[in-house]
Amino acid sequence: MIFSQPVANDLGSSFLRGVEKLQLSHFRSYTSFSLSLDLKPIVLTGPNGVGKTNLLEAISFLIPGKGLRRARLSEIHKQGSSAPWSLSYRLKDGEGDLQIGTGQDPESPTSERRLTKINGEKIKNQSILAEWVSMIWLTPQMDRLFLDGPSERRRFLDRLVYGFDPIHASRLTRYEKALKERNFLLRQGRYDSHWMEGLEDILVNEGIAITVSRREVVGQLASVLKSQDHRFPQADLALEGYIETLLQTRSSLEVEEELRRLLRENRDQDRMSGRTSLGSHRSDLLVHYPEKKQAAGLCSTGEQKALLLSIVMASARLLAARTGAIPLLLLDEVVAHLDKDRRTALFEAILQLKMQVWLTGTDVSLFEELQGNAQFFGLGD
């Protein structure tokens, strides 16, 4: 983990970093587009369908993964265009500049692996991006986070962990690959025992490391949430899962031995069910609203939105203060669902953050408190 306990003056001592130029080619609704920026908050306004979220999605490809829409690369390509889509970014990192490019590989346009270069050098593994850029986003599709299944909450939490622990992405990749192979072998009914033990070793070692990183971030977030502006509702966070329970009372070595034993003993049961019954892929992020004394999933729609925003802003504070990578925050259509008091609290918090924040909305008047302190771009004018 690359951060320690936050202190009150962390944000004041950090410097601004972020995207200075964004260029899109054959991406979504854009044939060609370029935007030059400073490091203040960025407000993108315009009617629905004009391409605001497309620009946020373009920024989201600065970190490992499939972006904020989790789309296939072929779905991102501008319809009717024969050229591959590409994105280019110039970022300011302290006194220096950083150039990142990513997109479809012209030599393999049907591939679902994007080509990425940092300062002109092709990188072999996307996970390296997490060492340069960290990011959090909040989109309307995430409004059901507390109502959907555990997988969506794990994905949300893991994106937060990426910002503090760049190796987390690689661990998850190795873990998920071993998990798929184990399930496949079990379905076949015949397998080499040494091969199976090797896969289970990966699930045990990477699973414990993944869980430890998640717990660390959840603990740090809980601390920040308690000190956050009272106009954001405080949320209690906890991780629930078998590994989490074991780690409360046992050493890592004891947990390793227990998990190996259980995975070996559960092979027949897992073969029948078609899935591995225990591991870090079964954990869940629990969110509770202490003021109402109830789980977030039982709160009103407005309360759920406020709780989610509270967690995201706490994560942003932590990222801005502690990450070694360039921190970015993307907020898609957030302010329209907030009353004036909470909008004011959000804008005040954004201006206090030492990170570049991107916001979208259809009504520019909702952002009037940011006038003079942010860059405004009207799309579709």
Secondary structure as GFF3:
##gff-version 3
##sequence-region A 1 381
A	DSSP	three_ten_helix	11	13	.	.	.	ID=ss1
A	DSSP	beta_strand	18	27	.	.	.	ID=ss2
A	DSSP	beta_strand	30	36	.	.	.	ID=ss3
A	DSSP	beta_strand	42	45	.	.	.	ID=ss4
A	DSSP	alpha_helix	52	60	.	.	.	ID=ss5
A	DSSP	alpha_helix	73	76	.	.	.	ID=ss6
A	DSSP	beta_strand	86	93	.	.	.	ID=ss7
A	DSSP	beta_strand	96	103	.	.	.	ID=ss8
A	DSSP	beta_strand	115	118	.	.	.	ID=ss9
A	DSSP	beta_strand	121	122	.	.	.	ID=ss10
A	DSSP	three_ten_helix	126	131	.	.	.	ID=ss11
A	DSSP	beta_strand	133	138	.	.	.	ID=ss12
A	DSSP	three_ten_helix	140	144	.	.	.	ID=ss13
A	DSSP	alpha_helix	150	164	.	.	.	ID=ss14
A	DSSP	alpha_helix	167	188	.	.	.	ID=ss15
A	DSSP	alpha_helix	193	226	.	.	.	ID=ss16
A	DSSP	beta_strand	236	240	.	.	.	ID=ss17
A	DSSP	alpha_helix	242	249	.	.	.	ID=ss18
A	DSSP	alpha_helix	252	265	.	.	.	ID=ss19
A	DSSP	alpha_helix	267	273	.	.	.	ID=ss20
A	DSSP	three_ten_helix	280	282	.	.	.	ID=ss21
A	DSSP	beta_strand	284	289	.	.	.	ID=ss22
A	DSSP	beta_strand	294	295	.	.	.	ID=ss23
A	DSSP	three_ten_helix	296	298	.	.	.	ID=ss24
A	DSSP	alpha_helix	301	322	.	.	.	ID=ss25
A	DSSP	beta_strand	326	331	.	.	.	ID=ss26
A	DSSP	three_ten_helix	335	337	.	.	.	ID=ss27
A	DSSP	alpha_helix	340	352	.	.	.	ID=ss28
A	DSSP	beta_strand	356	361	.	.	.	ID=ss29
A	DSSP	three_ten_helix	364	370	.	.	.	ID=ss30
A	DSSP	beta_strand	375	378	.	.	.	ID=ss31
###
